[in-house]
Amino acid sequence: MRSKEDAHDYRYFPDPDLPPLVLEQSWVDSLKAALPELPDARRARYVGDFGLTPYDAHVLTLEKETAAFYEAVAKGRDPKMAANWITGDFFAGLNRVGASIGSSPVSAEDLGALLDLISDNTLSGKLAKEVLEAMFETGKAPGLIVEERGLKQVTDTGAIEAVIDQVMAANAGKVEEYRSGKDKLFGFFVGQTMKAMQGKGNPALVNELLKKKLG
């Protein structure tokens, strides 16, 4: 019969048949280099290099597909702007049509092209939202939608001034009120001018030219 084992019977001892394991440092380094970027490291890079908030960095790295989509849109563009559009209107569009990143009718390339149209003043932020909705509905590129629907932003100062003159002439009483100290009426003139231009006036130019016209 077997005798009762003692604690020393379970002590570790080297197996004589196992040779020592020696790993080349170069091989270890090559494995490390081949590893994909882990979510924590990616989040830290988004915050440190791109200036994103920790929250946005977290949202954009929850899924590998989302992070890849974001990086494609942000490449060569303002990373904060890209993050804002993806986590805001783009995600809202996906929810509206019941799609995921993988089945999105709006590609990273087309969303990037839309941001380019904002950056070069072809579109205002408001018009860009309208174009993005149409992109989800039709799957068309933003440039094509802008041409088809005549949504290009007006940046011609002469054209904007002409509309401002019409608005001021139609609201002469409010012009006098504004000039007598009712500064809050400025928003009224901005709204009337943008309405007359069907939202296509460049907001910054409209504000600048109105200040000059109203004195």
KOLZAVO-711786 format. One line per field, with one value per residue: residue in one letter; x, y, z of N, C-alpha, C, O in turn. Coordinates in pm, whole numbers. Layout:
<mises>
type	A/...
n.x	X/...
n.y	Y/...
n.z	Z/...
ca.x	X/...
ca.y	Y/...
ca.z	Z/...
c.x	X/...
c.y	Y/...
c.z	Z/...
o.x	X/...
o.y	Y/...
o.z	Z/...
</mises>
This chain:
<mises>
type	M/R/S/K/E/D/A/H/D/Y/R/Y/F/P/D/P/D/L/P/P/L/V/L/E/Q/S/W/V/D/S/L/K/A/A/L/P/E/L/P/D/A/R/R/A/R/Y/V/G/D/F/G/L/T/P/Y/D/A/H/V/L/T/L/E/K/E/T/A/A/F/Y/E/A/V/A/K/G/R/D/P/K/M/A/A/N/W/I/T/G/D/F/F/A/G/L/N/R/V/G/A/S/I/G/S/S/P/V/S/A/E/D/L/G/A/L/L/D/L/I/S/D/N/T/L/S/G/K/L/A/K/E/V/L/E/A/M/F/E/T/G/K/A/P/G/L/I/V/E/E/R/G/L/K/Q/V/T/D/T/G/A/I/E/A/V/I/D/Q/V/M/A/A/N/A/G/K/V/E/E/Y/R/S/G/K/D/K/L/F/G/F/F/V/G/Q/T/M/K/A/M/Q/G/K/G/N/P/A/L/V/N/E/L/L/K/K/K/L/G
n.x	83/31/218/132/150/383/432/674/687/557/701/850/1053/1311/1242/1426/1415/1339/1467/1639/1456/1526/1490/1526/1599/1547/1349/1140/1102/1013/767/632/624/451/207/-132/-250/-355/-675/-654/-408/-464/-669/-528/-356/-535/-626/-388/-245/-441/-601/-854/-1144/-1145/-1385/-1485/-1270/-1296/-1550/-1498/-1322/-1444/-1520/-1341/-1394/-1515/-1306/-1127/-1278/-1302/-1030/-980/-1146/-1043/-785/-550/-716/-897/-881/-1049/-1279/-1359/-1414/-1628/-1830/-1862/-1936/-2162/-2373/-2330/-2346/-2607/-2738/-2686/-2836/-3087/-3136/-3104/-2855/-2517/-2168/-2033/-2228/-2296/-2448/-2305/-1982/-1647/-1481/-1661/-1776/-1552/-1511/-1731/-1666/-1453/-1583/-1702/-1480/-1367/-1549/-1759/-1989/-2204/-2222/-2487/-2600/-2441/-2530/-2779/-2701/-2571/-2785/-2917/-2723/-2732/-2986/-2971/-2720/-2542/-2251/-2125/-2057/-2199/-2463/-2475/-2450/-2675/-2888/-2846/-2709/-2488/-2290/-2327/-2079/-2022/-1968/-2101/-2349/-2453/-2466/-2660/-2890/-2902/-2949/-3209/-3348/-3309/-3441/-3701/-3751/-3736/-3813/-3724/-3456/-3401/-3462/-3264/-3035/-3076/-3007/-3106/-2959/-3010/-3165/-3004/-2976/-3222/-3197/-2994/-3122/-3333/-3191/-3055/-3276/-3387/-3192/-3220/-3078/-2826/-2631/-2302/-2238/-2047/-1973/-2220/-2275/-2058/-2095/-2349/-2303/-2151/-2331/-2546/-2430
n.y	-120/234/481/757/1077/1343/1700/1763/1593/1710/1917/2142/2021/2028/1911/1667/1610/1833/2085/2398/2699/2928/3246/3443/3786/3948/3809/3823/4100/4134/4005/4170/4406/4332/4315/4431/4771/4828/4893/5070/5199/5318/5494/5666/5779/5915/6111/6240/6298/6381/6551/6490/6459/6256/6112/6111/5977/5731/5644/5622/5412/5186/4984/4803/4851/5102/5267/5238/5352/5615/5697/5690/5894/6113/6139/6361/6569/6793/6647/6674/6788/6581/6383/6500/6510/6240/6116/6259/6369/6167/5915/5949/5940/5675/5539/5626/5507/5249/5115/4981/5055/4895/4848/5094/5342/5564/5622/5626/5774/5942/6084/6219/6378/6543/6691/6829/7002/7170/7286/7431/7628/7577/7468/7554/7476/7410/7357/7141/6944/6897/6795/6561/6411/6362/6207/5973/5891/5853/5749/5880/6073/6363/6596/6562/6572/6835/6977/6882/6974/7240/7355/7499/7713/8067/8295/8530/8862/9081/8977/8900/9147/9272/9133/9192/9467/9463/9339/9527/9747/9654/9644/9895/10031/9867/9885/10145/10119/9940/10094/10282/10165/9910/9644/9371/9317/9251/8978/8926/9045/8892/8643/8702/8766/8525/8364/8479/8409/8143/7992/7971/8162/8261/8229/8374/8584/8705/8801/8979/9167/9265/9403/9614/9738/9805/9973
n.z	0/-58/108/320/167/216/261/137/-71/-278/-364/-600/-864/-1108/-1438/-1581/-1851/-1992/-2185/-2125/-2191/-2431/-2553/-2837/-2834/-3054/-3184/-3001/-3004/-3266/-3259/-3081/-3227/-3426/-3308/-3286/-3232/-2909/-2744/-2516/-2561/-2803/-2735/-2566/-2752/-2918/-2746/-2669/-2914/-3100/-2960/-2861/-2647/-2349/-2338/-2608/-2728/-2605/-2700/-2974/-2985/-2900/-3070/-3317/-3590/-3584/-3494/-3708/-3913/-3821/-3825/-4096/-4189/-4048/-4142/-4262/-4207/-3981/-3675/-3450/-3555/-3725/-3534/-3395/-3592/-3653/-3405/-3358/-3581/-3775/-3638/-3550/-3793/-3870/-3676/-3748/-3998/-3933/-3953/-3937/-3873/-4055/-4250/-4342/-4548/-4603/-4678/-4534/-4694/-4834/-4621/-4532/-4756/-4736/-4508/-4613/-4785/-4606/-4489/-4700/-4733/-4906/-4808/-4537/-4184/-4126/-4380/-4445/-4272/-4381/-4629/-4544/-4444/-4684/-4805/-4653/-4727/-5004/-5070/-5225/-5331/-5153/-5306/-5543/-5455/-5362/-5603/-5746/-5589/-5560/-5337/-5271/-5073/-5042/-5098/-5209/-5164/-5271/-5351/-5105/-4972/-5125/-5057/-4785/-4798/-4900/-4691/-4486/-4595/-4596/-4332/-4202/-3970/-3761/-3808/-3728/-3458/-3379/-3423/-3234/-3005/-2942/-2934/-2940/-3156/-3361/-3407/-3521/-3774/-3881/-3894/-4075/-4303/-4361/-4399/-4628/-4803/-4818/-4634/-4742/-4724/-4630/-4297/-4137/-4308/-4347/-4088/-4057/-4268/-4208/-3969/-4062/-4237/-4070/-3898
ca.x	0/106/223/77/247/411/441/797/668/497/789/891/1190/1324/1230/1555/1395/1305/1585/1608/1395/1601/1422/1605/1535/1500/1223/1042/1075/934/631/575/597/341/82/-215/-260/-460/-768/-605/-303/-528/-738/-427/-305/-639/-630/-260/-206/-551/-668/-993/-1180/-1142/-1512/-1488/-1171/-1355/-1657/-1441/-1239/-1522/-1516/-1229/-1445/-1538/-1175/-1073/-1358/-1262/-895/-989/-1208/-958/-655/-529/-819/-904/-929/-1160/-1396/-1399/-1474/-1758/-1928/-1888/-2009/-2287/-2468/-2311/-2406/-2752/-2783/-2684/-2952/-3210/-3157/-3085/-2734/-2396/-2053/-2003/-2331/-2332/-2457/-2210/-1848/-1551/-1432/-1763/-1790/-1436/-1535/-1827/-1591/-1373/-1673/-1721/-1352/-1339/-1662/-1863/-2108/-2208/-2250/-2629/-2620/-2371/-2620/-2881/-2637/-2545/-2913/-2941/-2625/-2787/-3106/-2943/-2590/-2463/-2139/-2172/-2042/-2309/-2586/-2466/-2478/-2813/-2986/-2810/-2689/-2358/-2296/-2299/-1971/-2005/-2007/-2198/-2480/-2500/-2501/-2786/-2998/-2907/-3015/-3353/-3399/-3312/-3546/-3831/-3764/-3674/-3841/-3634/-3321/-3391/-3459/-3130/-2939/-3101/-2955/-3160/-2861/-3060/-3229/-2906/-3012/-3337/-3148/-2921/-3222/-3406/-3099/-3034/-3402/-3399/-3092/-3251/-2975/-2704/-2533/-2193/-2274/-1947/-1984/-2349/-2256/-1963/-2155/-2460/-2248/-2109/-2450/-2631/-2354
ca.y	0/359/554/892/1173/1461/1823/1767/1511/1793/2028/2147/1983/2040/1790/1650/1594/1963/2172/2538/2777/3051/3324/3551/3916/3999/3741/3883/4235/4125/3971/4290/4503/4283/4321/4548/4872/4793/5004/5170/5276/5398/5604/5762/5849/6007/6225/6311/6346/6443/6649/6454/6441/6114/6049/6084/5874/5605/5606/5588/5292/5075/4879/4818/4910/5245/5333/5240/5449/5748/5731/5716/6026/6217/6148/6483/6668/6829/6527/6707/6806/6447/6315/6562/6470/6096/6085/6334/6351/6040/5810/5970/5891/5529/5497/5658/5411/5113/5057/4979/5109/4806/4853/5234/5391/5674/5570/5717/5864/6044/6171/6307/6476/6640/6780/6917/7105/7268/7355/7527/7721/7543/7444/7593/7361/7376/7293/7012/6848/6864/6708/6431/6339/6315/6101/5851/5851/5817/5684/5958/6153/6497/6693/6541/6621/6982/7024/6849/7049/7382/7388/7564/7832/8193/8370/8654/8973/9166/8911/8905/9286/9304/9075/9271/9593/9435/9312/9653/9832/9598/9655/10024/10065/9790/9938/10262/10070/9883/10204/10361/10094/9776/9554/9234/9303/9204/8839/8930/9075/8773/8542/8744/8757/8383/8313/8528/8339/8000/7928/7951/8267/8229/8294/8471/8701/8771/8877/9089/9269/9328/9500/9733/9803/9858/10076
ca.z	0/-62/235/313/117/295/182/57/-191/-383/-396/-741/-900/-1253/-1518/-1654/-1995/-2053/-2201/-2091/-2300/-2459/-2657/-2896/-2813/-3183/-3214/-2910/-3053/-3390/-3219/-3020/-3334/-3509/-3233/-3319/-3126/-2814/-2722/-2420/-2627/-2907/-2667/-2519/-2870/-2964/-2654/-2672/-3046/-3173/-2877/-2835/-2507/-2313/-2373/-2752/-2755/-2559/-2792/-3105/-2976/-2846/-3171/-3411/-3714/-3561/-3489/-3844/-3987/-3774/-3871/-4240/-4206/-3988/-4207/-4339/-4174/-3840/-3604/-3361/-3641/-3768/-3419/-3366/-3692/-3643/-3282/-3358/-3691/-3846/-3556/-3553/-3923/-3865/-3597/-3822/-4107/-3880/-4011/-3855/-3946/-4167/-4355/-4360/-4686/-4615/-4657/-4471/-4800/-4862/-4505/-4537/-4863/-4683/-4420/-4699/-4838/-4498/-4468/-4808/-4735/-5002/-4728/-4396/-4101/-4139/-4510/-4443/-4205/-4482/-4728/-4483/-4443/-4821/-4830/-4593/-4801/-5144/-5089/-5322/-5281/-5115/-5414/-5639/-5390/-5361/-5739/-5783/-5510/-5555/-5196/-5248/-4989/-5110/-5035/-5285/-5076/-5340/-5345/-4967/-4943/-5193/-4975/-4662/-4831/-4913/-4556/-4412/-4653/-4557/-4186/-4169/-3831/-3674/-3828/-3641/-3321/-3356/-3417/-3113/-2889/-2922/-2997/-2953/-3287/-3460/-3438/-3612/-3909/-3928/-3930/-4195/-4418/-4390/-4452/-4765/-4885/-4805/-4554/-4819/-4700/-4539/-4169/-4094/-4395/-4318/-3964/-4079/-4356/-4137/-3874/-4137/-4291/-3964/-3828
c.x	87/106/170/185/263/427/563/785/611/585/835/1033/1198/1312/1358/1539/1362/1428/1547/1555/1469/1534/1514/1530/1479/1366/1110/1002/988/789/560/537/477/207/1/-217/-378/-548/-716/-498/-362/-600/-640/-372/-408/-645/-503/-225/-316/-626/-814/-1019/-1170/-1271/-1518/-1389/-1224/-1460/-1600/-1356/-1314/-1520/-1405/-1274/-1465/-1407/-1115/-1146/-1315/-1126/-895/-1047/-1112/-826/-645/-631/-812/-960/-1045/-1289/-1450/-1469/-1613/-1865/-1962/-1974/-2144/-2379/-2453/-2374/-2559/-2811/-2787/-2805/-3081/-3239/-3135/-2965/-2620/-2284/-2025/-2102/-2374/-2340/-2362/-2071/-1759/-1500/-1532/-1784/-1672/-1453/-1633/-1756/-1504/-1457/-1705/-1595/-1324/-1454/-1763/-1996/-2094/-2236/-2394/-2657/-2554/-2457/-2729/-2824/-2613/-2673/-2942/-2844/-2674/-2907/-3072/-2814/-2500/-2352/-2187/-2164/-2155/-2439/-2589/-2502/-2624/-2915/-2953/-2786/-2558/-2375/-2256/-2191/-1942/-2057/-2113/-2338/-2538/-2544/-2634/-2904/-3014/-2979/-3167/-3417/-3410/-3422/-3684/-3856/-3700/-3696/-3748/-3489/-3300/-3383/-3321/-3029/-2959/-3060/-3009/-3074/-2914/-3130/-3132/-2938/-3130/-3290/-3068/-3020/-3296/-3318/-3078/-3160/-3419/-3303/-3108/-3140/-2841/-2598/-2424/-2217/-2176/-1955/-2112/-2335/-2168/-2026/-2274/-2411/-2208/-2231/-2533/-2563/-2347
c.y	126/423/695/991/1288/1581/1822/1683/1593/1912/2019/2096/1989/1906/1774/1639/1725/2051/2315/2613/2908/3122/3434/3683/3973/3937/3798/4022/4232/4090/4094/4392/4464/4289/4443/4645/4838/4915/5111/5260/5368/5518/5711/5842/5951/6131/6308/6373/6424/6547/6618/6447/6291/6042/6013/5974/5737/5554/5555/5462/5173/4956/4908/4886/5061/5322/5344/5343/5591/5787/5761/5855/6137/6236/6272/6592/6702/6711/6554/6723/6671/6373/6369/6517/6322/6063/6157/6294/6219/5926/5822/5918/5739/5476/5516/5555/5267/5042/5057/5043/5025/4812/4996/5272/5508/5619/5673/5818/5976/6137/6268/6415/6583/6739/6876/7031/7210/7352/7458/7625/7697/7524/7505/7466/7314/7305/7155/6905/6803/6768/6569/6348/6281/6202/5968/5799/5795/5739/5759/6036/6295/6600/6684/6595/6774/7038/7001/6939/7197/7432/7461/7694/7957/8268/8501/8771/9063/9107/8918/9047/9325/9252/9154/9403/9574/9413/9441/9746/9785/9612/9784/10063/9992/9836/10058/10221/10015/9995/10295/10286/9955/9672/9413/9210/9253/9061/8831/8951/8957/8667/8575/8732/8611/8321/8354/8456/8187/7924/7911/8059/8220/8302/8401/8598/8778/8857/9000/9203/9339/9433/9629/9812/9871/9969/10048
c.z	0/76/214/268/216/202/91/-68/-308/-421/-541/-758/-1052/-1323/-1600/-1805/-2067/-2063/-2163/-2213/-2315/-2576/-2706/-2880/-2942/-3220/-3128/-2960/-3179/-3360/-3162/-3126/-3418/-3438/-3275/-3202/-3037/-2784/-2626/-2483/-2734/-2845/-2621/-2637/-2920/-2877/-2666/-2805/-3118/-3091/-2849/-2684/-2475/-2350/-2521/-2789/-2716/-2658/-2925/-3103/-2918/-2941/-3272/-3541/-3700/-3561/-3628/-3930/-3950/-3830/-4021/-4266/-4160/-4061/-4295/-4309/-4025/-3761/-3510/-3442/-3685/-3655/-3389/-3464/-3681/-3521/-3276/-3472/-3764/-3768/-3554/-3684/-3928/-3788/-3674/-3931/-4061/-3936/-3908/-3935/-4070/-4280/-4387/-4508/-4711/-4581/-4587/-4573/-4827/-4743/-4499/-4642/-4817/-4591/-4500/-4755/-4732/-4484/-4576/-4830/-4846/-4930/-4590/-4315/-4116/-4271/-4513/-4375/-4303/-4586/-4670/-4476/-4581/-4857/-4773/-4673/-4939/-5165/-5185/-5253/-5251/-5227/-5514/-5582/-5390/-5498/-5777/-5713/-5497/-5414/-5167/-5171/-5068/-5032/-5108/-5202/-5140/-5331/-5205/-4930/-5005/-5113/-4846/-4685/-4840/-4776/-4477/-4464/-4609/-4407/-4136/-4023/-3735/-3690/-3735/-3494/-3286/-3337/-3295/-2986/-2864/-2995/-3021/-3087/-3394/-3503/-3534/-3755/-3967/-3975/-4058/-4319/-4458/-4449/-4598/-4859/-4876/-4732/-4624/-4798/-4604/-4407/-4124/-4176/-4369/-4194/-3986/-4160/-4290/-4039/-3944/-4186/-4183/-3885/-3680
o.x	200/7/165/295/170/435/557/864/617/545/855/1122/1100/1363/1391/1636/1358/1488/1429/1603/1473/1523/1572/1411/1375/1280/999/885/901/698/443/432/408/103/58/-191/-491/-502/-732/-497/-317/-592/-665/-345/-371/-665/-508/-181/-288/-707/-891/-926/-1185/-1268/-1551/-1419/-1200/-1459/-1649/-1322/-1253/-1520/-1379/-1202/-1437/-1398/-1058/-1084/-1295/-1108/-820/-1000/-1101/-761/-721/-634/-730/-1077/-1131/-1395/-1571/-1571/-1705/-1978/-2078/-2073/-2231/-2455/-2552/-2448/-2630/-2919/-2880/-2870/-3173/-3355/-3148/-2970/-2628/-2301/-1998/-2067/-2477/-2250/-2340/-2046/-1793/-1477/-1493/-1807/-1689/-1414/-1621/-1784/-1483/-1409/-1733/-1601/-1264/-1458/-1843/-2101/-1985/-2270/-2421/-2728/-2606/-2457/-2766/-2890/-2634/-2670/-2987/-2880/-2659/-2926/-3137/-2799/-2395/-2356/-2280/-2255/-2203/-2517/-2693/-2575/-2689/-3016/-3025/-2835/-2522/-2462/-2165/-2210/-1849/-2176/-2202/-2435/-2658/-2647/-2712/-3007/-3126/-3060/-3243/-3526/-3510/-3487/-3774/-3969/-3621/-3607/-3700/-3410/-3196/-3309/-3268/-2946/-2871/-3077/-2962/-3110/-2867/-3151/-3173/-2928/-3138/-3336/-3075/-3005/-3319/-3365/-3083/-3152/-3461/-3329/-3021/-3111/-2752/-2487/-2452/-2217/-2217/-1946/-2113/-2379/-2199/-2011/-2298/-2471/-2230/-2235/-2584/-2627/-2286
o.y	126/418/744/991/1324/1566/1873/1698/1549/1997/1911/2124/1956/1804/1862/1655/1728/2088/2349/2592/2990/3067/3509/3691/4040/4003/3819/4058/4317/4139/4119/4457/4549/4269/4550/4607/4823/5028/5230/5381/5480/5629/5831/5962/6062/6243/6431/6488/6521/6622/6708/6431/6208/5925/5900/5888/5638/5437/5457/5410/5070/4841/5024/4969/5137/5429/5448/5413/5675/5899/5846/5926/6241/6339/6289/6695/6646/6677/6468/6676/6648/6308/6292/6488/6282/5991/6119/6198/6162/5846/5722/5860/5681/5380/5434/5518/5174/4923/5125/5079/5079/4786/5017/5239/5547/5576/5791/5935/6092/6257/6385/6530/6699/6859/6991/7143/7326/7474/7562/7697/7784/7559/7508/7362/7194/7204/7063/6790/6685/6673/6469/6227/6167/6112/5864/5678/5702/5670/5709/6060/6344/6682/6785/6658/6835/7136/7089/6976/7271/7537/7482/7775/7954/8301/8573/8779/9114/9180/8939/9065/9400/9319/9181/9446/9659/9463/9463/9815/9867/9593/9784/10121/10051/9827/10070/10279/10039/9990/10373/10336/9887/9621/9344/9095/9217/9026/8741/8884/8928/8609/8487/8693/8578/8235/8273/8443/8112/7808/7846/8047/8148/8425/8507/8709/8901/8972/9110/9320/9458/9540/9738/9934/9982/10047/10126
o.z	50/149/101/322/288/80/-21/-161/-423/-500/-597/-678/-1120/-1277/-1679/-1879/-2190/-1961/-2169/-2325/-2223/-2685/-2627/-2909/-2941/-3279/-3176/-2958/-3197/-3426/-3192/-3117/-3475/-3502/-3297/-3088/-3085/-2795/-2653/-2462/-2752/-2897/-2636/-2623/-2960/-2926/-2673/-2810/-3188/-3145/-2818/-2605/-2565/-2388/-2557/-2872/-2785/-2696/-2981/-3209/-2888/-2898/-3306/-3595/-3792/-3620/-3664/-4010/-4037/-3878/-4067/-4356/-4225/-4044/-4391/-4377/-3952/-3780/-3491/-3401/-3684/-3677/-3361/-3425/-3699/-3532/-3197/-3462/-3810/-3825/-3557/-3685/-3983/-3831/-3667/-3952/-4141/-3964/-3805/-4051/-4178/-4395/-4451/-4585/-4826/-4468/-4580/-4540/-4841/-4762/-4465/-4621/-4855/-4597/-4461/-4770/-4765/-4469/-4548/-4930/-4879/-4982/-4533/-4371/-4118/-4274/-4577/-4417/-4306/-4627/-4740/-4500/-4593/-4933/-4836/-4686/-4987/-5266/-5224/-5132/-5316/-5243/-5564/-5654/-5416/-5508/-5832/-5773/-5429/-5376/-5051/-5202/-5151/-4915/-5072/-5173/-5073/-5307/-5187/-4865/-4947/-5101/-4802/-4603/-4795/-4748/-4407/-4386/-4588/-4361/-4041/-3960/-3638/-3596/-3671/-3415/-3177/-3245/-3258/-2875/-2772/-3101/-3112/-3126/-3504/-3621/-3617/-3847/-4086/-4083/-4141/-4426/-4577/-4537/-4681/-4978/-4920/-4763/-4571/-4850/-4508/-4405/-4078/-4122/-4368/-4192/-3941/-4126/-4313/-4027/-3892/-4177/-4202/-3815/-3606
</mises>
